[in-house]
Amino acid sequence: MEQITFHSATSDDQTAMAAMRKIVEPNKGRLRSAVARGPYDEIMNRVPAPEGVTYEEDTVAGVPGWWCTPADEQQAEVSASL
């Protein structure tokens, strides 16, 4: 069974979301596929990294990426139905 936890957006979250929407609005729906990566990276580089998160670069199944692990990570049980 999947466990999902929802958290309400704080006023800081709402302020950040409003600012991001303003930045992306001129290009909304116009950039697709790989051409969208540059503008996406520019936006994400403006977002401060949260405190209490460690980052580890790795390659999984030939795909490079980053593992982002919060300090208060909770282990969840995963089950599969066949």
N, C-alpha and C positions, 0 to 999 in steps of 0.2 A: 504494500500500500504506500502510495506517495504521500509525503508530508510536505505541506506548503505552509509557510508562515507569511502573513501579510503585516506590513508595518505602515502606519499612516505617514504621509509626507510631512516633514517639518516645515516651518515657515522659510527656513534657509533652502530646503529642497524646492519649494514652490518658487522662490525667487530665482534660483538657478535654472529651473525648467522654463520659466518665462523668458529669461535672457537667452537661453539656447534656442527657443522657438523663434525669437526675433532674429537671431543670426541665420538660422536655416531657412526661414520663410521664402526669401527670394529664389532659392533653388529647389524648393519642395517639389518632388516628383519629376524633376528635370534631369537629374544625374542618375545613371544606372550602370551597373556592372563595375568594371575595374576603374572607370573614370571617376567614380564617386569616392574612391579610397583617399585621394589627396585631400579633398575638402573635409572628409570625415576625420582624418588624422589631425587636421588643423583644429577642428572643434574639440576633439578629445584631448589634445595637448593643452588646452586651456582649462581643463577640469583638474582640480587638485586631487592628488592621490589621498584616499582616506587614511586616517591614522589606524594603526593596529592591523595592517594588512602586509603580508610578505609576498614577494613576487619571485617566481623562479622560471627562468626560460627553459624550455624543453621542446623536444620533437616527439610527437606521438604518431605512429603509423605514417611517418614521412612528412608530417605536417608540422612546421614550426609554430610555436605559440608560447603563451605565458600562463602559468598557474598562479592564480591570485587567491591566497588563503588568509581568511581573517583570523586574528589571534584567538578569538573565542569560538572557533570552528566547532560545530557539533557533528558528531559522527551519526549518520543516518543509516538505518537498515534498508537494504535494497533487496527486493524480491522480484522474481520474474515468473510469469505464468506462461506455460507452454500449451 
